[in-house]
Amino acid sequence: AQKITQTQPGMFVQEKEAVTLDCTYDTSDPSYGLFWYKQPSSGEMIFLIYQGSYDQQNATEGRYSLNFQKARKSANLVISASQLGDSAMYFCAMRERESGGSNYKLTFGKGTLLTVNP
Amino acid sequence: SQTIHQWPATLVQPVGSPLSLECTVEGTSNPNLYWYRQAAGRGLQLLFYSVGIGQISSEVPQNLSASRPQDRQFILSSKKLLLSDSGFYLCAWRSKLNTEAFFGQGTRLTVV
């Protein structure tokens, strides 16, 4: 079963508008973490934002915010005031404890390709 | 500060040839280390992760293997490459203090 699901293979947004990228997850580990990464065409992975499972408030980092709905197991990324440079692939990822163990692993979704139109 | 080095950046190898991709981390100790593969236009697939020297967990049965001979060195290998091994390989490290993962620049492997 998919641990991280990103249902939007591609998204389009007009420059200066806000966009929401969806992410749902599945885990039985109560102490998990959720991440969003950006991958431009150059291939590098850029960390954007982190949300811990026990964090009471939604994480925010500049124009990025994470809409964390724990009961629904969703962690959507909201990008406000989109810029042309935001065009990239976006990955949702989850850190969870290995089943039956004490180690953590990091699993990624399939990604959403965001295109910002001028 | 911590840095991660991954090489080579690009590699073209014939089918059946061996593979060795190396990743080293500086400025931290006892990190968790990861190898991911990204096929063209697709998401990241976790291949291996390691929580310590000699400790390797494999996520997907495949033609590849990983080793961690030193604390900050993670190697991805194959004895005989297949065409399906082509892709973009990313090494990453993460502190055990639950921070984000940091990625190397990646290796674009083409098997011909």
Chai-1 contact restraints between the chains, C-beta under 6 A:
chainA,res_idxA,chainB,res_idxB,connection_type,confidence,min_distance_angstrom,max_distance_angstrom,comment,restraint_id
A,F35,B,E100,contact,1.0,0.0,6.0,A-B,restraint_1
A,G43,B,F88,contact,1.0,0.0,6.0,A-B,restraint_2
A,G43,B,G106,contact,1.0,0.0,6.0,A-B,restraint_3
A,M45,B,F103,contact,1.0,0.0,6.0,A-B,restraint_4
A,F47,B,E100,contact,1.0,0.0,6.0,A-B,restraint_5
A,Y50,B,E100,contact,1.0,0.0,6.0,A-B,restraint_6
A,N103,B,V51,contact,1.0,0.0,6.0,A-B,restraint_7
A,K105,B,Y49,contact,1.0,0.0,6.0,A-B,restraint_8
A,L106,B,A101,contact,1.0,0.0,6.0,A-B,restraint_9
A,T107,B,L46,contact,1.0,0.0,6.0,A-B,restraint_10
A,F108,B,G43,contact,1.0,0.0,6.0,A-B,restraint_11
A,F108,B,L44,contact,1.0,0.0,6.0,A-B,restraint_12
A,G109,B,G43,contact,1.0,0.0,6.0,A-B,restraint_13
A,K110,B,G43,contact,1.0,0.0,6.0,A-B,restraint_14
A,G111,B,G43,contact,1.0,0.0,6.0,A-B,restraint_15
